[in-house]
Amino acid sequence: MSYRVFKHKPYKRTDWGYAPNPRARCTTIRRGVATAKEAREICSRGPANRAFEEGREYRHLSFYEFIRE
């Protein structure tokens, strides 16, 4: 079992601010990650992931996530 790490922008900018974007395109960062722990570590370095943890604005940045392949 391996994991695929990808990035996407779950929010889109509108005239009124940011809105959820369910059709956001995903871009693969890395395939074949051996463990979930390693995938979480890669995701923690994502720009929106770090901004969210630090309490900064994150909606205009890409989130890193992972799924099992």
C-alpha positions in Angstrom: 0.0 0.0 0.0 1.3 3.4 -0.9 0.1 7.0 -0.8 -0.2 9.9 -3.3 0.5 13.4 -2.0 -1.2 16.2 -4.0 -1.9 19.9 -3.7 -5.0 21.9 -4.5 -6.6 25.3 -3.8 -10.0 24.5 -2.1 -11.0 28.2 -2.2 -11.6 30.5 -5.2 -11.5 34.2 -5.1 -14.8 36.0 -5.9 -15.9 39.6 -5.9 -17.1 39.1 -2.3 -14.1 37.3 -1.0 -13.3 33.6 -1.0 -15.7 30.8 -1.6 -15.3 27.0 -1.5 -14.3 25.5 -4.9 -15.4 21.9 -5.1 -14.0 21.6 -8.6 -10.4 22.6 -7.7 -7.8 20.9 -9.8 -5.3 18.7 -8.0 -1.6 18.4 -8.9 0.4 15.4 -7.8 3.4 16.3 -5.6 4.7 12.7 -5.1 3.5 9.2 -5.7 4.5 5.9 -4.0 5.0 7.3 -0.5 5.5 4.2 1.6 3.9 5.2 4.9 1.2 7.6 6.1 3.6 9.1 8.6 5.9 10.1 5.7 2.9 11.5 3.7 1.8 13.6 6.8 5.3 15.0 7.1 5.3 16.1 3.4 1.9 17.6 3.9 3.0 19.6 6.9 5.4 21.5 4.7 2.6 22.8 2.4 2.1 26.5 2.4 -1.5 26.6 3.5 -1.0 23.8 6.0 1.7 25.9 7.7 -0.2 29.1 7.5 -3.3 27.4 9.1 -1.2 26.1 12.0 0.3 29.5 12.6 -3.1 31.2 12.5 -2.4 33.2 9.3 -4.6 33.7 6.2 -4.5 30.5 4.2 -7.4 30.5 1.7 -5.3 31.8 -1.2 -2.6 29.2 -0.7 -2.4 25.5 -1.8 -3.2 22.8 0.7 -1.2 19.5 0.6 -3.2 16.4 1.2 -2.7 12.6 0.6 -4.8 9.6 -0.3 -4.1 5.9 -0.4 -3.4 4.5 -3.8 
